[in-house]
């Protein structure tokens, strides 16, 4: 798994490429925690390059959403690959996360929630 972080005005965009499996959980949590210590606000996870996610990866997303919520931030998911989107539906996590077709839609959603 490769992770790329980009800080934008409205949110931090985290791009994940490859497979997000139990082997990647420690690195994911450590790198996200490092970013959480120096940034505040909302995040968008861009899953366009994520080929597969297992239960440990899904659990890590739940952990990350909880960490953001504690810090008064929000998480949106965008550009999920078909297999990853199906995993979200099968596990009913599509009810827990806001999932958008594009980063732009996710950013608009965050802007609307901040304005409310």
N, C-alpha and C positions, 0 to 999 in steps of 0.2 A: 504494500500500500504506500502510496505517495500522498503527502499532505502539503497544500500550498495555502498560505494565509495572505489575504490582501485587505488592508485597512482602507475603508472608504468613509465618506462623510456620514452616511446613514447607517452603516453596519460593517462588521468584519465578515468577509466572504471566505469560507473555508472550502477549498476544493479537495475532494478525495478521489484518487485514481487507483484503479486496481481492485483487489479483493480486500474487504474489511472483515477480518476473521479474528478468532481468539488470539492468534499470534500477534495481532496489531494493537490490542487493547491497551497494553502498558504504554506504548509509545503515544497512542492517541491521547490518553488521559494526561500524560506528562506534558505533552506539547500544548494541549488545550489549557491546562492549568497555568502554564507559563504565560500564555496570552491573556488569560483571565486576570492574572495579577497585574498586568500593565494596561489593560483596556477595560472600558465599561460600555454597556449598551447592548445593542442587538447584533445577532449573528444570522447569516444565511449559509446553510450548508449546500454547496453545489455538488450534486451527485451525478453529473453527466458522465464522468469517467469512472464511476464506481460500478464494477462489473458484477459483484456479488457481495452479500452481507450475510453473516451467520448470526446465531442467537447472541453470541458475545458482542458482536458489533452493534446489534439492536439494543442490547442492554447498555452499551456505552453511550449510545445516543440519548437514552433515557437519563443516564447519569449526567450527561452534559446539559440537557434541558433543565434538570433540577439545579445544577450549579448556576446556570444563568439566571434562573428564577430567583434564587437566593440573592443574587447580585443585582436584582431588578432589571435583568435583561430578558430578551426573548429570542427564540430560535425559530427560524423558518427553514423548510427544506425545499429545494428546487431542482429541476432537471433530473429527476430520478430515472435511471435506466429501468426498462420494463421488468426485469427480474427483481430488482430492489423494490420497485413499486408493488409488485405482487407479494413480496415478503411483508411489506407494511400492511397490505390488505389482509393477508392470511392471519397475521398476528394481531390484527385490529389496531395496530399502532397508527394507522391512517386517521383514527379518531383522536389520537393523542397529539399528533403533530399537524401543523398547518403545512400542506404540501402544495407547491405551486409549479406551474409549467416552466417558468423562467425566473431568473434572478430579478429581472425588472418587476415582475408581478409580486414577488416576495418582498422587494424593497417598498413597493407601493402599499402593500399590506402593513408593513411595519410603520410607514409614515402615517397611515390612517389610524392605527392604534395609538400612536403617540399624540395625534391631534385630538383624539377623543377624551 
